[in-house]
Every structure is written in structure tokens, then in C-alpha cells.
């Protein structure tokens, strides 16, 4: 990381790494203060703002390339305006984002959770302008291990498998509920279900917990744990850098299947259903 504003960092001790990983497995999330330096935070936030303001990125729509995604303003702003919200696929844009994938103690924590030789599977920056949020309770993607109606939950003696997970890195202070902290329902990754309500989700007596944090703090998130970003009703902008790591087997299994080449002339004349199934588009598109 020569000449990079991102430090190489140092792993935590084996004991602390194990303790944090066990808390993650138990609760579905874990908060870790004081990981990034103020200089790193400033550099990442400045790069983020520059790319959000790039008109070429704003015009891109290719899901495999970096771009800026927009969100429809809701009732908080009483407006139908769309505003920039997610800077996607950031490792394409600048070495500073690629360096973050190797930053310790983040990488060693990822290895403790999804295994050695884990793989990159996503990186974005969320920039919540005042009044801007996706505040619905959800899990990321689908329920990986659903239970039947007759089952109240997964057996607590089981360690729920983690195929991939997200490292959330605060690039701004999020000190109050009005500033839109990330919220979790502890242990809900054992539910085998999606959130049981949008108003006040609860799992076995565990109610939402807000992650109040300072710029440079990080927190690790199981995608199956019920979570949301609380509405940002402050006058501050909320910045979160997200890096995602996958277990080696999951990455290679699905990546190799998805990457099988198909001749361009075949894609040009392919049935729409086949294109959808393959996750492809016609070359002309």
C-alpha cells in the first residue's frame, strides 16, 4: 500500500479475533470501535464525494461496472425527486477502495468468519443525504435457511452457516437516532424468517439495537440478521463504506457457473427467458 492513504494495519490478537467472531456468530452483528484513522476516513469520504459528483458515473447503468444509484425521495422530503444514494462497485474506481479490502484487522476478521482464502464479493458506499434512507426492515437477499411454519426457530445449539457477510465502516459520526444509525435485532438470523413486522420487529424478546458510532468505527453484519438504516432526519450526511467477503467454496462455485462464456451471436438471438436466467443482456444492449 505504498503511497496510499490506507494503512496496512495489524490483526487483533488471536484471542480478540476469536471473541469478536463468536459474538458475531451469536448475535448476527458485532460493533468494533476505532479501526480506521481520521486521515483514512477523510480520504475515503473525499473520494466518495468526487465520484458521486462525476456525471459519467451518473449516466452508467451496467450492473457489472461502478455507477451511482439513485433513490426516490419519500415522505421525509415530501418530494418525488431522485437523489444519488449508492456508489456501486467501487474497486473499479480507485486504488484506495481496493486497499480497503486488505486493511487489517478487517481481513483477518473476515477469515475468522467465512474461512481462510475468503473472497471479495462486493463493495459500495452509501451516502444518506438529509431525509434520504432505505428504512424498511429486511435481510439481504433471500432467507438462506428457512424454517417451516411448525418450527419456531433454528436450534440455538447450531452455528448458523455464513456464506458471505458485510463489513460496515462508518465514514461519519452517527451519534443520535435522528442521524440514521444501522439497527439490528439480536439473534434474528436464527429465526429462519424475515422480519415479523415493519413497526417494531422483535425476536425472542430482543428489540432493535442502534449502532451509534464515530467515523472510523466498523461493525460486521450477517446478511440474515434483521436490520435497517433508521431514517436520517438530521441535517447531516451519513456515510457508510461496505465491503463484502464470501466463503471460498461459495464464491468459486457460483462465480465459475456465472462466468461460463456464451457466443455473442447466440446472445443476440437468445430467448429473453434464457438471457434472464443467465444474467446476461444482448450485446447491442
Residue pairs with C-beta under 8 A, 6 or more apart in sequence:
1 7
1 8
1 99
1 102
4 95
4 96
4 99
5 39
5 40
5 43
5 96
6 40
6 43
6 96
6 99
6 100
6 103
7 37
7 40
7 103
8 102
8 103
8 104
9 35
9 103
9 104
9 105
9 106
10 104
10 105
11 17
11 104
11 105
11 107
11 108
12 20
12 105
12 108
12 109
17 105
17 108
17 109
17 112
18 112
20 30
20 32
20 109
20 112
20 220
21 109
21 112
21 113
23 30
24 30
24 113
24 165
24 220
24 222
25 113
25 159
25 160
25 162
26 187
27 184
27 186
27 187
27 225
28 184
28 185
28 186
28 187
28 188
28 189
28 190
28 221
28 222
28 224
28 225
29 184
29 186
29 211
29 219
29 220
29 221
29 222
29 225
29 227
30 219
30 220
31 211
31 213
31 217
31 218
31 219
32 109
32 217
32 218
32 219
32 220
33 213
33 214
33 216
33 217
34 214
34 216
34 217
35 105
35 106
35 169
35 216
35 217
35 218
36 44
36 103
36 169
36 215
36 216
36 217
36 218
37 216
38 215
38 216
40 216
41 171
41 215
41 216
43 96
44 96
44 97
44 100
44 125
44 169
44 171
44 241
45 171
45 172
45 239
47 93
47 94
47 96
47 97
48 87
48 125
48 127
48 171
48 239
48 241
49 127
51 57
51 66
51 68
51 87
51 90
51 93
51 94
52 68
52 84
52 87
52 127
54 68
57 66
57 67
57 68
57 87
58 67
58 68
58 84
60 66
60 67
60 68
61 67
64 89
65 89
65 92
66 87
66 88
66 89
66 90
66 92
66 93
67 88
67 89
68 84
68 86
68 87
68 88
69 84
69 85
69 86
69 87
69 88
70 82
70 83
70 84
70 85
71 82
71 83
71 85
71 86
71 132
71 134
72 80
72 81
72 82
73 79
73 80
73 81
73 82
73 83
73 131
73 132
76 131
76 132
76 133
76 231
76 232
76 233
77 131
77 132
83 129
83 132
84 127
85 126
85 127
85 128
85 129
85 132
85 134
86 124
86 125
86 126
86 127
87 93
87 124
87 125
87 127
88 124
89 123
89 124
90 97
90 123
90 124
90 125
90 241
91 97
91 98
91 101
91 120
91 123
97 123
100 106
100 123
100 169
100 241
100 243
101 107
101 120
101 123
101 243
106 167
106 218
106 243
109 167
109 220
110 118
110 165
110 167
110 245
111 117
111 118
113 162
113 165
113 220
113 245
114 162
114 163
114 164
114 165
114 245
114 246
114 247
114 248
115 247
115 248
116 248
117 248
118 245
118 246
118 247
118 248
118 251
119 245
119 246
119 247
119 248
119 251
119 252
119 255
120 243
120 244
120 245
120 246
121 164
121 244
121 245
121 246
121 251
122 166
122 242
122 243
122 244
123 241
123 242
123 243
123 244
124 241
124 242
125 171
125 239
125 240
125 241
125 242
126 229
126 238
126 239
126 240
126 242
127 237
127 238
127 239
128 180
128 229
128 232
128 237
128 238
128 239
128 240
129 232
129 237
130 232
130 233
130 234
130 235
130 236
130 237
131 232
131 233
132 232
133 180
133 229
133 230
133 231
133 232
134 228
134 229
135 180
135 228
135 229
135 230
135 231
136 198
136 228
137 185
137 195
137 197
137 198
137 201
137 226
137 227
137 228
138 194
138 195
138 226
138 227
138 228
139 194
139 195
139 223
139 224
139 225
139 226
139 227
140 166
140 223
140 224
141 223
143 192
143 193
143 194
143 224
144 161
144 163
144 223
144 224
145 154
145 160
145 161
145 192
145 224
146 192
146 193
147 153
147 154
147 191
147 192
147 193
151 192
153 190
153 191
153 192
153 204
154 160
154 190
154 191
154 192
156 190
160 189
160 190
160 222
160 224
162 222
162 247
163 246
163 247
163 250
164 223
164 244
164 245
164 246
164 247
164 250
164 251
165 220
165 221
165 222
165 223
165 244
165 245
166 220
166 221
166 223
166 242
166 243
166 244
167 218
167 219
167 220
167 221
167 242
167 243
167 244
167 245
168 182
168 218
168 219
168 220
168 221
168 240
168 241
168 242
169 216
169 217
169 218
169 240
169 241
169 242
169 243
170 213
170 214
170 215
170 216
170 217
170 218
170 219
170 239
170 240
171 215
171 239
171 240
171 241
172 215
172 236
172 237
172 238
172 239
173 179
173 213
173 214
173 215
174 180
174 181
174 182
174 211
174 212
174 213
174 238
175 212
175 214
176 212
176 234
177 210
177 230
178 232
178 233
178 234
179 232
179 234
179 236
179 238
180 229
180 230
180 231
180 232
180 233
180 234
180 238
181 210
181 211
181 212
181 213
181 229
181 230
182 210
182 211
182 219
182 221
182 227
182 228
182 229
182 230
182 240
183 208
183 209
183 210
183 211
183 227
183 228
183 229
183 230
184 208
184 209
184 211
184 221
184 225
184 226
184 227
185 195
185 201
185 202
185 203
185 206
185 207
185 208
185 209
185 225
185 226
185 227
186 203
186 206
186 209
187 203
187 204
187 206
188 195
188 201
188 203
188 206
188 224
188 225
188 226
189 222
189 224
189 225
189 226
190 203
191 203
191 226
194 226
195 201
195 226
196 202
196 203
200 207
200 208
201 207
201 208
201 226
203 226
210 230
211 219
213 219
215 239
221 227
229 238
229 240
232 238
258 279
262 270
262 278
262 280
264 283
267 275
267 280
267 281
267 282
267 283
268 282
268 283
268 284
270 278
270 280
270 282
275 281
275 282
